[in-house]
C-alpha cells in the first residue's frame, strides 16, 4: 500500500484558514445577529471541523470505506442532535419547566 504525500503548503494553508476562521468566530461573537448568532457560529464550527477531518485526519485521501464510516458518524450525530432538540423544544408544550 502506497501512502499519499501532501505538500507542506497544503497544511500551512489549512492552518492559516483555521486561524482566520477563529478570528472571524471571535469577531462575530461581538455582533448581535439576534437568532442567527448560533447559526453563524455553528456554520463556522462545521466548516473548521470539516477541514480538520478531511486534511489533518487524512479522510480526503482515504478509501471509500473510511469516508462512509465518517459519513455514518456524522449522520448518527445529526440523529442525536435532532432527538435532543425535539425533546428540548417540546417541553413547553407539556407544561414541563425547563426554558
N, C-alpha and C positions, 0 to 999 in steps of 0.2 A: 504494500500500500504506500503510495507516494503522498507526501504532505504538500500542503499549499504554502507558498511563500508570499507573505503580504509585505509590501514595502513599508518602511517606517513612516513614509509620508502619509499613508492612509491612517495610521494610528495617531499621528500628530494632528491630522485634520479632524478626526473624530474627537480627540481630546479638546481641541480648540472649539469645536461645535458644542460639546458638552459644557464647557466653561461659559460660552456666550449664552447658551440656554439657561444656565444657572443665574447669570446676571439678569437675563430677561425675567426669570421667575421672581427674583428679588424685586425688580422694578415694578412688575405687575402687582406684587403684594401691596404696594403702597397706593395703587389706583383703585378707586371704588367703582367696580363694574356691576354692582348690585348682585343679582342672582348668577351672573356669569363669571364671578370670581372663581368658583370651583370648576367651572367648565374649562376656563383658560388654564388654570393650574393643572388639571388632570390631563389636558391635551399636551402640555409641555412635558409633564412627567411621563406620559406614554411614549412620546417621541424620544425622550432621553433613554428610557428603559429599552426601547426597540434598538437604538444604536448600540447599547451595551450588549444586549443579547446577540444581535446579528454579527458584530465585529469582534468584541472582546471575548465572547464565548464561542466564536467561530461558527455560528449556526449558518451564516451566509454561505460558507464554503462546505457545509456538511452534506450528508446524504439526505435523500427524501424522507427516509425513516426518521432521522433526527428532527427534521423540520415538522413532520407530522406529530411527533411527540411534543414538541414545543407548542404547536397549534392546539393540541388536545389540552395541554396545561392551561393555556390562555382561555380556551373555551370553558374549562372547568372553573376557572377563576371568575369568569363572567357569570356563570350559573350561580355561584356562591354569592357574588355581589348582588345579583338580581333578587335572589331569595332574601338576603338581608335587607335590601332596600324596600322590598314589598312588605316585609314584616314591619319595618320602621314606619313606612308611610300609612299603613292601615291601622296603627294603634289608636289614632284619634277617633276613628270610626267606631271602635269597640268600646270607647269610654275608658281606655287604659291610659293613665297619665304616663308621660314619658317625653313629651315635647313641649 
